[in-house]
């Protein structure tokens, strides 16, 4: 069995792809390149940092008129809105203006001051419009979606792992263990846990030197928790978004069950609490 491992800077992090199969090196390389191109395509569509992305076009104009959306954008926005509703707004993709004001996201100009939330988004079959000026940030949820598409492009006939800075998905995940960084020792220590689904995402403040980048949608203040949240789900898009719900809700278990996901929290002592 041949194997191939490649790593590239994408999605604001490093994306690593590991493949193993009874194929020659050229075939594995072709699969890897196709996966990286799919990730790059989603980055071009959904980057908040790129003023020419589809997301930036929507942010600039959807409060003025209905804006056409790509099928990929509709899938991500549809899931984001479903999770916002299920979590009572704990997950809210309209948090971007607060992140811009804190310097976490770039200011492309004309960032709205008036508060808005996910209920101001109206998503149709092929278009989206806003009730008022707002800014969407799809950040982590788009990263998870890109990982899902990369794995789909590779195909389930290959043993494949795609890891994008805390967002991980595998084709042959059953019976596998995975290492999760712990909050202790600035995330250098790890714990081994069984892989419970196709995808895993972890959110934590391991390496932050100042404020947490996750804000409470209600008061727009940075999260003060120092523990980490990990979620296993059938898609990396769901796993990534649900980690924010785990960190923000006092009792995230009902939302996890609704999306058929499993969660765990690791505290500063390295203790695992399963949700």
C-alpha positions in Angstrom: 0.0 0.0 0.0 1.4 3.4 -1.0 0.9 6.6 1.0 1.1 10.3 0.4 1.2 13.2 2.8 1.0 16.8 1.7 0.5 20.1 3.6 -0.4 23.6 2.2 -1.3 27.0 3.7 -5.0 27.4 3.1 -8.1 28.6 5.0 -6.0 30.7 7.4 -4.2 27.6 8.7 -2.3 24.7 7.3 -4.2 21.9 5.6 -2.7 18.5 5.7 -3.9 15.6 3.5 -2.8 12.0 4.1 -3.8 9.3 1.6 -3.1 5.5 1.6 -4.2 3.1 -1.1 -3.2 0.3 -3.4 -2.5 2.9 -6.1 0.7 4.3 -7.7 2.1 7.6 -6.5 0.7 9.6 -9.5 -2.9 8.5 -8.7 -2.6 9.5 -5.1 -1.0 12.8 -6.1 -3.9 13.5 -8.5 -6.4 12.9 -5.7 -4.5 15.1 -3.4 -4.3 18.0 -5.9 -8.0 17.7 -6.6 -8.8 18.0 -2.9 -6.5 21.0 -2.4 -8.2 22.7 -5.4 -11.6 22.1 -3.9 -10.5 23.7 -0.7 -9.1 26.6 -2.6 -12.4 27.0 -4.5 -14.4 27.3 -1.3 -11.8 29.7 0.1 -12.4 31.9 -2.9 -16.1 31.8 -2.4 -16.4 32.3 1.3 -13.4 34.3 2.5 -14.2 37.3 4.6 -10.7 38.6 4.0 -11.0 38.6 0.2 -13.0 41.7 -0.9 -13.7 39.9 -4.2 -15.2 36.7 -2.7 -18.9 35.8 -3.1 -19.3 36.3 0.6 -17.9 39.9 0.4 -20.3 40.6 -2.5 -23.2 39.4 -0.5 -22.1 41.4 2.6 -21.9 44.6 0.5 -25.2 44.4 -1.3 -27.8 41.9 0.1 -29.5 44.6 2.2 -30.1 46.5 -1.0 -31.5 43.7 -3.2 -31.7 40.0 -3.5 -28.3 38.6 -4.4 -27.8 35.3 -6.3 -26.0 32.6 -4.3 -24.0 29.6 -5.5 -25.1 26.1 -4.5 -22.2 25.9 -2.0 -23.0 29.2 -0.4 -26.7 28.2 -0.1 -25.7 24.9 1.7 -23.5 26.7 4.2 -25.9 29.5 4.9 -28.8 27.1 5.2 -27.0 25.0 7.8 -25.8 28.2 9.6 -29.4 29.5 9.9 -30.7 26.1 11.0 -28.1 25.9 13.8 -28.7 29.6 14.8 -32.4 28.8 15.3 -31.7 25.5 17.1 -29.2 27.1 19.4 -31.3 30.2 20.2 -28.7 32.4 18.5 -25.7 31.0 20.4 -24.3 30.4 17.0 -24.8 33.5 14.8 -23.0 34.1 11.5 -23.8 37.9 11.7 -21.2 38.5 14.5 -18.6 39.8 12.0 -19.0 43.6 12.8 -18.0 43.0 16.4 -15.0 41.0 15.2 -14.0 43.8 12.8 -14.2 46.4 15.6 -11.9 44.2 17.7 -9.4 43.8 14.8 -10.0 40.1 14.4 -11.4 40.5 10.9 -10.3 43.1 8.3 -12.4 46.3 7.8 -13.4 46.6 4.2 -15.2 49.8 4.9 -18.8 50.7 5.7 -19.1 48.2 8.5 -22.6 48.5 9.9 -23.0 49.8 13.5 -26.7 48.9 14.0 -27.0 45.4 15.6 -28.4 42.6 13.5 -28.7 38.9 14.0 -29.4 35.8 11.9 -33.1 36.5 11.8 -32.4 39.4 9.4 -31.2 36.9 6.8 -33.7 35.6 4.2 -32.4 32.7 2.1 -34.3 31.6 -1.0 -33.6 28.7 -3.3 -31.1 30.7 -5.4 -30.7 34.1 -3.6 -30.3 35.8 -0.3 -31.4 39.2 1.1 -30.9 41.0 4.4 -33.5 43.1 6.2 -30.7 45.6 7.1 -27.0 46.1 6.5 -25.0 43.3 8.2 -21.9 41.3 7.8 -21.7 37.5 7.6 -18.6 35.7 8.8 -18.6 32.0 7.8 -15.0 31.4 9.0 -14.9 28.1 10.8 -18.1 26.7 9.3 -16.8 27.3 5.8 -13.5 25.7 6.7 -15.4 22.6 7.9 -17.4 22.6 4.7 -14.2 22.8 2.6 -12.8 19.8 4.5 -16.0 17.8 3.8 -15.7 18.6 0.0 -12.1 17.7 -0.1 -12.8 14.3 1.4 -15.6 13.8 -1.0 -13.4 14.6 -4.0 -10.8 12.1 -2.7 -13.4 9.3 -2.5 -14.1 6.6 0.1 -12.1 3.9 -1.7 -8.9 5.5 -0.3 -7.9 5.7 3.3 -7.9 9.5 3.6 -7.5 12.1 6.4 -7.9 15.8 5.9 -6.8 18.1 8.8 -7.3 21.8 8.7 -6.1 23.3 11.9 -8.5 21.6 14.3 -11.1 20.5 11.7 -10.5 16.9 10.8 -12.3 14.3 8.7 -11.5 10.6 7.8 -12.9 8.1 5.3 -12.0 5.0 7.4 -12.6 6.4 10.9 -14.2 3.4 12.6 -11.8 1.8 15.1 -9.4 4.7 14.9 -8.1 6.9 17.7 -7.3 10.6 17.4 -5.2 12.9 19.5 -6.9 16.0 20.9 -4.8 18.9 22.3 -5.6 19.8 25.9 -5.8 23.3 27.3 -2.9 22.4 29.7 0.6 23.4 28.7 -0.8 25.8 26.0 -2.2 22.9 24.0 1.1 21.0 23.7 -0.2 18.0 25.6 -2.7 15.6 24.0 -5.2 13.0 24.9 -6.0 10.0 22.8 -9.8 9.3 22.3 -11.7 7.1 20.0 -12.9 8.6 16.7 -16.7 8.6 17.1 -17.8 9.8 13.7 -16.5 10.8 10.3 -15.5 14.3 11.4 -14.1 16.0 14.4 -13.6 19.7 15.2 -12.0 21.3 18.3 -12.2 24.9 19.5 -10.0 26.4 22.2 -7.9 29.3 23.2 -4.6 27.4 23.2 -2.3 29.9 21.7 -4.2 33.2 22.1 -2.1 35.9 23.7 -5.1 38.2 24.3 -8.9 37.9 24.1 -10.8 34.8 23.0 -11.9 35.2 19.3 -15.3 33.6 20.1 -17.8 36.3 21.2 -21.1 35.9 23.1 -23.7 37.0 20.5 -25.8 38.4 23.3 -23.3 40.8 24.8 -20.5 40.7 22.2 -17.9 40.1 24.9 -15.1 37.6 24.4 -15.5 34.1 25.8 -13.6 33.7 29.1 -13.5 29.9 29.2 -10.1 28.3 29.1 -11.2 24.7 28.4 -11.6 23.2 25.0 -14.6 21.8 23.2 -14.6 19.0 20.7 -17.5 17.7 18.6 -17.8 14.5 16.5 -20.3 14.7 13.7 -21.0 13.2 10.3 -19.8 16.4 8.6 -16.9 18.7 9.5 -19.1 21.7 8.8 -21.5 20.6 11.6 -18.7 19.6 14.0 -16.9 23.0 13.7 -20.1 25.1 14.2 -21.2 22.9 17.1 -18.0 23.5 19.0 -19.1 27.1 19.4 -22.5 26.0 20.7 -20.8 23.8 23.3 -18.7 26.7 24.5 -21.5 29.2 24.6 -24.5 27.3 25.9 -24.9 26.1 29.5 -26.5 22.9 28.3 -25.6 22.1 24.7 -26.7 18.5 24.8 -30.1 19.0 23.2 -28.6 20.8 20.2 -25.9 18.1 19.8 -28.6 15.5 19.8 -30.6 17.4 17.2 -27.7 17.2 14.8 -26.7 13.6 15.8 -23.4 14.8 17.2 -21.3 13.9 20.2 -19.3 16.4 22.3 -16.7 16.5 24.9 -15.0 19.2 26.9 -11.4 19.0 28.3 -10.6 21.2 31.3 -7.3 22.6 32.4 -6.6 19.5 34.5 -7.0 17.3 31.4 -10.3 15.8 32.6 -12.8 14.8 29.8 -16.5 15.6 30.2 -18.6 13.9 27.6 -21.9 15.6 26.5 
